């Protein structure tokens, strides 16, 4: 707690003949955070193991099959008995089966698509009593098929009659007519000109070539064929689904196995290498160092050399946070923001103490707390973000406690309050500002300790203690002028002047420019009162609005209930969002700015996979 795990830097060297055994043991131990090697004059970057290419190729096939079969990745207990050989054989078998089904499905869908095009053309022609074989091309006849409106149809018909008597005209439809015109081929150009002049829209029937008989009978036969093809398509898709269900456990297990093996095979790309030896740099938690070295020596038959030393103050060591179980969920906020540097104080425990309190002060209602606690409990059961929901459940419980303090249950004062948010607004504001003073100064004390460890006592005094002295000076001046303390204003002025000189010494002009920031940070904690007040006022408005409808009786009672339910749901959602974001802001901005630098790498041991 407050400090991360102690880390030791490690260098492992040995002959290339032992590289695979060392990689396997490191992967199984899950302790070494690898520092990637950059190519230099002394050593090149290592080459992947010989198996890497084969593993990569099979893994691509497994993932392609997983995607093609629309299989969701999930945990399973499938056991691979023969390893890589079993995977290769089964992948080939599944791939062949899926390929055959996909080919058949593609052909079926092409036929369905073609039949649909035929059906659309037959639907147009069914209104004309013309055998379909008549639409084939003739040497002596020209055929025009398409749409024309009613008004232009009469005009076109008259013009054609004046041009020639050797034509036949068929039509269907009302306002917009579909026509089929057969005319002597020597009049083709004249007919085309007349049709275009009358707004004729040409339509070609390319999909019914070779069809004979009436359009209606062909339409029925096409429909029956389409129904058969649709049924066949469904059967093929069911076969694909059956294939997926039968092999999803195997494919998931194969993916996991291959990913692990490929990670091992490609590990040398992070190591230094010479023609005869390898060198691995990394970090191991000091508490696991001796047992790790012992296991490595045993795996490599004592043919390797391991050099280690504890992390120094300015080493860029990865950080493995160390917090008690009850506070561990709050590491979520550190992951979300940035890892503290190796020698910095870990703020997780402080967030565990204050975040739920800030959240509870703002939400502060027994009914809202119970509702949100149940909601987050249900979400925790359904989703994987356990840490996140643990935080929200604790914050909801604290909201219930503050609800008892405020005497509030869905906006109603169900017991006599210790402090009323609705009527003691200024008291709450003073409490919120007092919390701000305490919280900001805790941050300054943590910053003092960090600077003391990193840069020495004087730097810590100039850069952090000066802010506390500044607050003391302003406080003494205020108390003196308000007559609350019988002291000379000169004392406060001395503290104030001293703090300004110290700030200038520690942070230069930048420190002087930031003088007002300490007070704006403290004032920012007034939001603890403001967010809570807005929530309770909205709850009271919802309750009063519903009460008006209850008094009217009858159907208005239902409207009142609806107002209560919808109104409080919206208010809970707004309250949860506001309480979460503003609590987070008070930590990230007002609190962290007093001590936190961050930027360290998170400890990620080779072989370890987070849930």
QUICOR-V83354 format. One record per residue. N is the residue number from 1. RES is the residue in one small letter. D_FIRST is the distance of its C-alpha to the first C-alpha in whole Angstrom. Layout:
n & res & d_first
N & RES & D_FIRST
N & RES & D_FIRST
//
This chain:
n & res & d_first
1 & x & 0
2 & x & 4
3 & x & 5
4 & x & 7
5 & x & 9
6 & x & 12
7 & x & 15
8 & x & 19
9 & x & 22
10 & x & 24
11 & x & 28
12 & x & 30
13 & x & 34
14 & x & 37
15 & x & 40
16 & x & 41
17 & x & 42
18 & x & 39
19 & x & 37
20 & x & 37
21 & x & 36
22 & x & 33
23 & x & 32
24 & x & 32
25 & x & 30
26 & x & 27
27 & x & 28
28 & x & 27
29 & x & 24
30 & x & 22
31 & x & 20
32 & x & 22
33 & x & 21
34 & x & 25
35 & x & 26
36 & x & 29
37 & x & 32
38 & x & 35
39 & x & 38
40 & x & 40
41 & x & 43
42 & x & 41
43 & x & 40
44 & x & 40
45 & x & 38
46 & x & 38
47 & x & 41
48 & x & 39
49 & x & 41
50 & x & 44
51 & x & 43
52 & x & 41
53 & x & 44
54 & x & 45
55 & x & 42
56 & x & 42
57 & x & 45
58 & x & 45
59 & x & 41
60 & x & 43
61 & x & 46
62 & x & 43
63 & x & 42
64 & x & 45
65 & x & 46
66 & x & 43
67 & x & 44
68 & x & 48
69 & x & 47
70 & x & 45
71 & x & 42
72 & x & 39
73 & x & 36
74 & x & 34
75 & x & 33
76 & x & 36
77 & x & 36
78 & x & 39
79 & x & 40
80 & x & 41
81 & x & 44
82 & x & 45
83 & x & 43
84 & x & 44
85 & x & 48
86 & x & 47
87 & x & 45
88 & x & 48
89 & x & 51
90 & x & 49
91 & x & 49
92 & x & 52
93 & x & 53
94 & x & 51
95 & x & 52
96 & x & 56
97 & x & 56
98 & x & 54
99 & x & 56
100 & x & 60
101 & x & 58
102 & x & 57
103 & x & 61
104 & x & 63
105 & x & 61
106 & x & 61
107 & x & 65
108 & x & 65
109 & x & 63
110 & x & 66
111 & x & 69
112 & x & 67
113 & x & 67
114 & x & 71
115 & x & 72
116 & x & 70
117 & x & 72
118 & x & 75
119 & x & 75
120 & x & 74
121 & x & 77
122 & x & 79
123 & x & 78
124 & x & 80
125 & x & 83
126 & x & 83
127 & x & 85
128 & x & 88
129 & x & 91
130 & x & 91
131 & x & 90
132 & x & 87
133 & x & 89
134 & x & 91
135 & x & 88
136 & x & 89
137 & x & 90
138 & x & 94
139 & x & 97
140 & x & 99
141 & x & 96
142 & x & 94
143 & x & 91
144 & x & 88
145 & x & 86
146 & x & 83
147 & x & 83
148 & x & 85
149 & x & 85
150 & x & 88
151 & x & 90
152 & x & 90
153 & x & 91
154 & x & 95
155 & x & 95
156 & x & 94
157 & x & 96
158 & x & 99
159 & x & 99
160 & x & 99
161 & x & 102
162 & x & 104
163 & x & 102
164 & x & 103
165 & x & 104
166 & x & 103
167 & x & 99
168 & x & 97
169 & x & 95
170 & x & 92
171 & x & 90
172 & x & 87
173 & x & 85
174 & x & 86
175 & x & 85
176 & x & 83
177 & x & 85
178 & x & 85
179 & x & 88
180 & x & 89
181 & x & 92
182 & x & 94
183 & x & 97
184 & x & 99
185 & x & 98
186 & x & 100
187 & x & 99
188 & x & 95
189 & x & 95
190 & x & 97
191 & x & 95
192 & x & 91
193 & x & 92
194 & x & 93
195 & x & 90
196 & x & 88
197 & x & 90
198 & x & 89
199 & x & 85
200 & x & 85
201 & x & 82
202 & x & 82
203 & x & 80
204 & x & 81
205 & x & 80
206 & x & 79
207 & x & 77
208 & x & 80
209 & x & 83
210 & x & 85
211 & x & 84
212 & x & 87
213 & x & 89
214 & x & 87
215 & x & 84
216 & x & 83
217 & x & 84
218 & x & 82
219 & x & 79
220 & x & 79
221 & x & 79
222 & x & 76
223 & x & 74
224 & x & 74
225 & x & 73
226 & x & 70
227 & x & 69
228 & x & 70
229 & x & 67
230 & x & 65
231 & x & 65
232 & x & 64
233 & x & 62
234 & x & 60
235 & x & 60
236 & x & 59
237 & x & 56
238 & x & 55
239 & x & 56
240 & x & 53
241 & x & 51
242 & x & 52
243 & x & 51
244 & x & 48
245 & x & 47
246 & x & 48
247 & x & 46
248 & x & 43
249 & x & 41
250 & x & 42
251 & x & 42
252 & x & 38
253 & x & 38
254 & x & 40
255 & x & 38
256 & x & 34
257 & x & 36
258 & x & 38
259 & x & 34
260 & x & 33
261 & x & 36
262 & x & 36
263 & x & 33
264 & x & 33
265 & x & 37
266 & x & 36
267 & x & 33
268 & x & 35
269 & x & 35
270 & x & 32
271 & x & 33
272 & x & 35
273 & x & 39
274 & x & 42
275 & x & 45
276 & x & 44
277 & x & 40
278 & x & 37
279 & x & 34
280 & x & 30
281 & x & 27
282 & x & 24
283 & x & 20
284 & x & 19
285 & x & 15
286 & x & 16
287 & x & 15
288 & x & 18
289 & x & 20
290 & x & 23
291 & x & 24
292 & x & 24
293 & x & 27
294 & x & 28
295 & x & 29
296 & x & 30
297 & x & 32
298 & x & 34
299 & x & 34
300 & x & 36
301 & x & 38
302 & x & 37
303 & x & 38
304 & x & 35
305 & x & 33
306 & x & 30
307 & x & 28
308 & x & 25
309 & x & 23
310 & x & 19
311 & x & 18
312 & x & 20
313 & x & 19
314 & x & 21
315 & x & 21
316 & x & 20
317 & x & 18
318 & x & 17
319 & x & 13
320 & x & 11
321 & x & 8
322 & x & 5
323 & x & 5
324 & x & 7
325 & x & 10
326 & x & 11
327 & x & 9
328 & x & 10
329 & x & 13
330 & x & 12
331 & x & 11
332 & x & 15
333 & x & 15
334 & x & 14
335 & x & 16
336 & x & 19
337 & x & 18
338 & x & 17
339 & x & 15
340 & x & 13
341 & x & 15
342 & x & 13
343 & x & 13
344 & x & 12
345 & x & 9
346 & x & 7
347 & x & 9
348 & x & 8
349 & x & 7
350 & x & 10
351 & x & 12
352 & x & 12
353 & x & 13
354 & x & 16
355 & x & 17
356 & x & 19
357 & x & 20
358 & x & 22
359 & x & 23
360 & x & 24
361 & x & 26
362 & x & 28
363 & x & 29
364 & x & 29
365 & x & 32
366 & x & 32
367 & x & 34
368 & x & 32
369 & x & 29
370 & x & 31
371 & x & 32
372 & x & 29
373 & x & 27
374 & x & 30
375 & x & 31
376 & x & 27
377 & x & 27
378 & x & 30
379 & x & 29
380 & x & 26
381 & x & 28
382 & x & 30
383 & x & 28
384 & x & 25
385 & x & 23
386 & x & 21
387 & x & 17
388 & x & 20
389 & x & 22
390 & x & 19
391 & x & 18
392 & x & 21
393 & x & 22
394 & x & 20
395 & x & 21
396 & x & 24
397 & x & 24
398 & x & 23
399 & x & 26
400 & x & 28
401 & x & 27
402 & x & 28
403 & x & 31
404 & x & 32
405 & x & 31
406 & x & 33
407 & x & 36
408 & x & 36
409 & x & 37
410 & x & 38
411 & x & 39
412 & x & 41
413 & x & 40
414 & x & 40
415 & x & 39
416 & x & 40
417 & x & 37
418 & x & 35
419 & x & 35
420 & x & 37
421 & x & 36
422 & x & 39
423 & x & 41
424 & x & 38
425 & x & 37
426 & x & 37
427 & x & 35
428 & x & 32
429 & x & 32
430 & x & 32
431 & x & 29
432 & x & 28
433 & x & 28
434 & x & 27
435 & x & 23
436 & x & 24
437 & x & 24
438 & x & 21
439 & x & 19
440 & x & 20
441 & x & 20
442 & x & 16
443 & x & 16
444 & x & 19
445 & x & 17
446 & x & 14
447 & x & 17
448 & x & 18
449 & x & 15
450 & x & 15
451 & x & 19
452 & x & 19
453 & x & 17
454 & x & 19
455 & x & 22
456 & x & 23
457 & x & 23
458 & x & 27
459 & x & 25
460 & x & 22
461 & x & 25
462 & x & 27
463 & x & 25
464 & x & 23
465 & x & 24
466 & x & 27
467 & x & 26
468 & x & 25
469 & x & 29
470 & x & 30
471 & x & 29
472 & x & 30
473 & x & 34
474 & x & 34
475 & x & 33
476 & x & 36
477 & x & 39
478 & x & 38
479 & x & 38
480 & x & 41
481 & x & 43
482 & x & 43
483 & x & 44
484 & x & 41
485 & x & 40
486 & x & 43
487 & x & 42
488 & x & 44
489 & x & 43
490 & x & 43
491 & x & 40
492 & x & 38
493 & x & 40
494 & x & 39
495 & x & 35
496 & x & 35
497 & x & 37
498 & x & 35
499 & x & 32
500 & x & 34
501 & x & 35
502 & x & 32
503 & x & 31
504 & x & 34
505 & x & 33
506 & x & 30
507 & x & 30
508 & x & 34
509 & x & 36
510 & x & 33
511 & x & 31
512 & x & 35
513 & x & 35
514 & x & 32
515 & x & 32
516 & x & 33
517 & x & 30
518 & x & 28
519 & x & 30
520 & x & 31
521 & x & 27
522 & x & 27
523 & x & 30
524 & x & 28
525 & x & 27
526 & x & 30
527 & x & 30
528 & x & 28
529 & x & 31
530 & x & 33
531 & x & 32
532 & x & 32
533 & x & 35
534 & x & 37
535 & x & 35
536 & x & 37
537 & x & 40
538 & x & 41
539 & x & 40
540 & x & 43
541 & x & 45
542 & x & 45
543 & x & 45
544 & x & 49
545 & x & 50
546 & x & 50
547 & x & 51
548 & x & 54
549 & x & 55
550 & x & 55
551 & x & 57
552 & x & 60
553 & x & 60
554 & x & 61
555 & x & 59
556 & x & 57
557 & x & 55
558 & x & 54
559 & x & 53
560 & x & 51
561 & x & 49
562 & x & 49
563 & x & 48
564 & x & 45
565 & x & 43
566 & x & 43
567 & x & 43
568 & x & 40
569 & x & 38
570 & x & 39
571 & x & 37
572 & x & 34
573 & x & 34
574 & x & 34
575 & x & 31
576 & x & 29
577 & x & 29
578 & x & 29
579 & x & 26
580 & x & 24
581 & x & 25
582 & x & 25
583 & x & 22
584 & x & 21
585 & x & 23
586 & x & 22
587 & x & 18
588 & x & 20
589 & x & 22
590 & x & 22
591 & x & 18
592 & x & 17
593 & x & 21
594 & x & 20
595 & x & 17
596 & x & 16
597 & x & 18
598 & x & 17
599 & x & 19
600 & x & 17
601 & x & 18
602 & x & 16
603 & x & 16
604 & x & 19
605 & x & 21
606 & x & 24
607 & x & 26
608 & x & 23
609 & x & 24
610 & x & 21
611 & x & 23
//
